[in-house]
Amino acid sequence: AVDLLKRKKSPDRDEIREGISGNICRCTGYQKIVDAIESVSEKSLGSAVFRNNCPAPELKGKHRLNKQAEIFMPGTIDELWAGLKEYPDAVLYSGGTDVLAKRRKNLIAKEKNLICVENIKELKRIEDLGREIFIGSGATHSSLLENSVIQKNFPVLIQSLRVLGSPQIRHMGTIGGNICTA
């Protein structure tokens, strides 16, 4: 729901149903969940909720995860290099669909530092360079699906991305993350 509300501040009920599809039991028809999401949308509470109460991936810098570990969120490639020097054994991630799940299952130690690169714009770049197309490792599945250069040149990729996980996973997951965990 947080991802949906970050992308669309006042979704209608159909957009809410689409946004939460794929990960929740459909036996209740989502009614109470849709009602709850609608009640915290911008049209209900105003835009302040998005600045103050949502988990903010746009945070930058260092943040304590627990007594032993920190998360570093660089905003530039230069900051990333500095972070890698400071945290040489850190686990790097962008969308976090795999890394954060592994951390919750204790497959990545809680005392391990993390470096989240999702704020580095250069890593999200998708660009037609004439004879080649550049796709940054941080490009999300959704950004690839929505990009006209990718739509025109890679129809099979578009087909594959349409069935990759739920909308939430497509908004978080990155092409680089999929290559690294393949």
C-alpha positions as CSV (number, residue, x, y, z in Angstrom):
1,A,0.0,0.0,0.0
2,V,2.9,2.4,0.8
3,D,4.3,1.9,-2.7
4,L,0.9,2.5,-4.3
5,L,0.4,5.7,-2.3
6,K,3.9,7.0,-3.1
7,R,3.1,6.6,-6.8
8,K,-0.5,7.8,-6.8
9,K,-1.5,10.1,-3.9
10,S,-5.3,9.7,-4.4
11,P,-6.0,6.3,-6.1
12,D,-9.5,5.3,-6.9
13,R,-10.8,1.9,-5.7
14,D,-9.9,0.1,-8.9
15,E,-6.3,1.4,-8.8
16,I,-6.1,0.3,-5.1
17,R,-7.3,-3.2,-6.0
18,E,-4.7,-3.4,-8.8
19,G,-2.0,-2.0,-6.6
20,I,-2.5,-4.7,-3.9
21,S,-3.1,-7.6,-6.2
22,G,-0.9,-10.7,-6.2
23,N,0.1,-10.9,-2.6
24,I,-3.0,-11.0,-0.5
25,C,-5.7,-13.7,0.0
26,R,-8.7,-12.8,-2.1
27,C,-11.2,-14.6,0.1
28,T,-12.5,-11.4,1.6
29,G,-12.6,-9.5,-1.7
30,Y,-10.1,-7.0,-0.3
31,Q,-12.9,-4.8,0.9
32,K,-11.5,-3.9,4.3
33,I,-8.0,-3.5,2.9
34,V,-9.3,-1.2,0.1
35,D,-11.2,0.8,2.6
36,A,-8.1,1.2,4.8
37,I,-5.9,2.3,1.9
38,E,-8.5,4.7,0.7
39,S,-8.8,6.2,4.2
40,V,-5.1,7.1,4.3
41,S,-4.8,8.4,0.7
42,E,-4.1,12.0,0.1
43,K,-7.7,12.8,-0.7
44,S,-8.6,11.7,2.9
45,L,-5.6,13.0,4.9
46,G,-3.8,15.6,2.7
47,S,-0.2,15.4,1.4
48,A,1.4,15.7,4.8
49,V,1.1,12.0,5.5
50,F,3.5,11.3,2.6
51,R,6.1,13.7,3.9
52,N,5.9,12.7,7.5
53,N,4.5,9.2,8.1
54,C,5.5,7.0,5.1
55,P,8.8,5.1,5.1
56,A,11.0,7.3,3.0
57,P,13.4,5.8,0.6
58,E,14.5,9.3,-0.3
59,L,16.3,9.4,3.1
60,K,20.0,9.9,2.5
61,G,23.0,9.3,4.6
62,K,23.6,6.9,7.5
63,H,20.9,5.4,9.7
64,R,21.2,3.0,12.6
65,L,19.4,-0.4,11.9
66,N,20.2,-1.9,15.3
67,K,23.0,-1.9,17.9
68,Q,25.5,-3.5,15.5
69,A,24.5,-2.4,12.0
70,E,23.9,0.7,10.0
71,I,22.3,1.4,6.6
72,F,24.0,3.9,4.3
73,M,21.9,5.5,1.6
74,P,24.1,7.4,-0.8
75,G,22.6,9.8,-3.3
76,T,25.5,9.8,-5.8
77,I,28.1,7.4,-7.3
78,D,30.8,9.3,-5.4
79,E,29.0,8.8,-2.1
80,L,28.6,5.1,-3.0
81,W,32.4,4.8,-3.4
82,A,33.0,6.5,-0.1
83,G,30.4,4.2,1.6
84,L,32.1,1.1,0.1
85,K,35.4,2.3,1.7
86,E,33.7,2.8,5.0
87,Y,31.6,-0.4,4.9
88,P,33.7,-2.8,2.7
89,D,31.7,-5.9,3.8
90,A,28.3,-4.3,3.5
91,V,25.5,-5.9,1.5
92,L,24.4,-3.7,-1.4
93,Y,20.8,-3.6,-2.6
94,S,18.4,-1.3,-4.4
95,G,14.8,-2.4,-4.3
96,G,15.4,-4.9,-1.6
97,T,13.0,-7.6,-2.7
98,D,15.5,-10.4,-2.1
99,V,18.0,-8.8,0.4
100,L,15.4,-7.7,2.9
101,A,13.5,-11.0,2.7
102,K,16.8,-12.8,3.4
103,R,17.6,-10.5,6.3
104,R,14.2,-11.2,7.8
105,K,14.8,-14.9,7.6
106,N,18.3,-14.4,9.2
107,L,20.0,-15.5,6.0
108,I,21.9,-12.2,6.2
109,A,23.1,-11.5,9.7
110,K,21.4,-8.7,11.5
111,E,24.8,-7.1,12.4
112,K,25.7,-6.8,8.7
113,N,25.7,-3.2,7.4
114,L,23.6,-2.4,4.4
115,I,24.1,0.0,1.5
116,C,21.0,0.9,-0.3
117,V,21.7,2.4,-3.7
118,E,18.1,3.2,-4.8
119,N,18.6,7.0,-4.5
120,I,21.4,7.1,-7.1
121,K,19.7,8.4,-10.2
122,E,22.5,7.4,-12.5
123,L,21.8,3.7,-11.7
124,K,18.1,4.1,-12.7
125,R,18.9,5.6,-16.1
126,I,17.4,4.1,-19.3
127,E,18.7,5.8,-22.4
128,D,18.9,5.2,-26.2
129,L,22.5,5.9,-27.2
130,G,22.0,5.3,-30.9
131,R,23.7,2.0,-31.5
132,E,23.1,0.7,-28.0
133,I,20.6,1.1,-25.2
134,F,21.8,1.8,-21.7
135,I,19.8,0.2,-18.8
136,G,21.0,1.1,-15.4
137,S,21.2,-1.7,-12.8
138,G,18.8,0.2,-10.6
139,A,16.0,0.5,-13.2
140,T,12.9,-1.0,-11.7
141,H,10.7,-3.5,-13.6
142,S,8.0,-0.8,-13.6
143,S,10.3,1.8,-15.1
144,L,11.3,-0.6,-17.8
145,L,7.6,-1.5,-18.6
146,E,6.8,2.2,-18.9
147,N,9.8,3.3,-21.0
148,S,9.1,3.8,-24.7
149,V,12.6,2.9,-25.7
150,I,12.3,-0.5,-24.0
151,Q,8.8,-1.0,-25.3
152,K,10.0,-0.4,-28.9
153,N,13.2,-2.4,-28.8
154,F,12.6,-5.2,-26.3
155,P,9.0,-6.6,-26.7
156,V,10.0,-10.0,-25.2
157,L,11.4,-8.2,-22.1
158,I,8.1,-6.2,-21.8
159,Q,6.1,-9.5,-22.0
160,S,8.2,-11.1,-19.3
161,L,8.1,-8.1,-17.0
162,R,4.3,-7.9,-17.2
163,V,4.0,-11.3,-15.5
164,L,6.9,-10.8,-13.0
165,G,5.5,-10.7,-9.5
166,S,2.8,-8.4,-8.3
167,P,2.7,-4.6,-9.0
168,Q,4.5,-4.0,-5.7
169,I,7.4,-6.3,-6.6
170,R,7.6,-4.7,-10.1
171,H,7.8,-1.2,-8.5
172,M,10.6,-2.3,-6.1
173,G,12.5,-5.0,-8.0
174,T,15.4,-4.0,-10.3
175,I,16.9,-5.5,-13.4
176,G,20.3,-5.5,-11.6
177,G,18.9,-7.3,-8.6
178,N,17.4,-10.0,-10.8
179,I,20.7,-10.5,-12.6
180,C,22.6,-10.7,-9.3
181,T,20.2,-13.3,-7.8
182,A,19.6,-15.3,-11.0
